[in-house]
Amino acid sequence: MPNKRDYYEVLGVSKSASEDEIKKAFRKQAVKYHPDKDGGDETKFKEANEAYEVLGDAQKRAAYDQFGHAAGAEQAGGPGAGQGGAYNVNFNGFDFSNMAGGGGLGDIFDMFFRGGANRPRNIEVSLTIDFDEAFRGVTKELSLRIMDHKTNERKSETVKIQIPAGIDDGQGIQLGGHGEIAQNGARGDLFVHVSIRPDRRFGRQGATVISQAKVDMVDAALGTEISVETLDGRIKVKVPAGTQNGKLIRLSGRGMPVPGREQRGDQLITIEVTTPTKLSAAQRKLLEEFRDAPHRRFF
């Protein structure tokens, strides 16, 4: 096959490029040369797609590295061409609005899934939800563009997906039978990768929720009760006398639900002891008296 360019050259990567580098290079080429955009080039788009179908599959890449294009035209079948093989179509900044509209980047689905029409392939998409939605669980309605190889047309579908309470950032959900449609009518699956927007009130480590609370140094020394925010609303929490800066207060069962179990994680509150920057004359005098008192001990 003398007219074919080296696949590594096509994608602009070295032969030692990692799987992630190859994937990123292909995405860049796919967006740059997509024929539906101004300045697109269908020939180069197809060339990049063919290169990725080989270099994006470990076995095909190994054969290509050893034999070059002579490894066989069957390499063009593409990565994941077997039953249930998945393509990663998570572009940076790619969301469901790109897939729902006609034309534009949504048409990339056609090009990704062009080969292997007799085998149902999976689709991967990304979904971002709020922190509170991750806590309570939520049902989302997704608008998708699906390639139907029976009719050789793209079709719009609406899919409802139930996000379980307690899902963590980066976790995924699989919906069987919502992928592309093969010529024989079989369907692949839909994989939804979930991201969670950061929340100004809470951090998170698994099912453990993390927050902060400020306490005046006098209250920290004498002990007090403060109002803190939890996922269930504000509650009163006792701060013991002698509390030091950075002390952790644990609220059992106030964290995230654990999916599949009837239990919740804990909430950890980090106490920040604050020192006043402005004192009245009377306040300063009291502190000076305390400082100068005999037998004063802080520890």
Secondary structure, 3 states (H helix, E strand, C coil): CCCCCCHHHHHCCCCCCCHHHHHHHHHHHHHHHCCCCCCCCHHHHHHHHHHHHHHCCHHHHHHHHHHHHHHCHHHHHCCCCCCCCECCCCCCCCCHHHHHCCCHHHHHHHHHCCCCCCCCCEEEEEEEECHHHHHHCEEEEEEEEEEECCCCEEEEEEEEEEECCCCCCCCEEEECCCCCECCCCCECCEEEEEEECCCCCCEEECCEEEEEEEEEHHHHHHCEEEEEEECCEEEEEEECCCCCCCCEEEECCCCCECCCCCCECCEEEEEEEECCCCCCHHHHHHHHHHHHCCCCCCC
